[in-house]
Amino acid sequence: MPENVPPKRTEKLQLMLDDLEMEAIDDWRFRHRMPSRAAAIRELIRRGLAAVDVEEPTTDKTSTEFRVVEPD
């Protein structure tokens, strides 16, 4: 395979979000002119993985307690 061709994506990830979380991602996507929702989510994940000065997540929460945005 040529060096400049990225590997084919073969894994799917299912993620459930509520309306408020989806709206936050879509707003970010449109503000940054991302070509798709998937591209925006990949970019947000990339930035999160590269982040240095962030708090460690708590490990005593259940999966449903981790949120993209906190409801008012």
N, C-alpha and C positions, 0 to 999 in steps of 0.2 A: 504494500500500500504506500502511495506517495506520502512524503513527510508532511505536506500541508493539508492533508485531508483528515478531519477529526474522526475518531472512531464512531461507528454506528451506535446509536442509542437503542439498547435492547431491553432495558429494565423500565417497568412502569411503577409509579408510586401513586397510591390512592391516599388522598388527604381530604378529610372532612372539615369544612370551615362554615362559620355562620355568616349571615348577611353582612354584619359589621366588619368582620375580618376580610371578606371578599371585597367589600367596598374600599377598604384601606389599601389592599393590594392593587386593585384596579386604578384607584386614584394615583398611586405611586407610578404605576405603569404609564398612564397617560401624561403625567408631569414629566416623565423622563423619556417619552416618545419611544417606548419599547415596542417591538413589532408584534408581540403576542403576550398573552398572560403567562404562558409557559416560560418564555424568555425572561419576563420580569421576575418570576419566581426563581428561576435559575440564578439570575443576577443578585437577588436578595440573599439567596443561600450562599453564593460565592462571597458576598460582602460579609455575611455573618461568620463564615468560616475563617475569613481573613482578619476579623476584628480582634483587637488586642486589649483595649481597655474596657472590658465588659465584665459584669458580675458573673460569677459561677452560678449555673442554674441550681435550684434546690432539687434534691433527689427524693423528697418525701411526698411529692405530689403525684396524683394519678394523671394519666394521659389527658383526660378531659379538662384538667385544671391549667394546662399550658395553653396560653392564648396569644394570638397575634396582636390584638388590641384589647384593652380592658373596657368592659361596658361601663357606661356612666352610672 
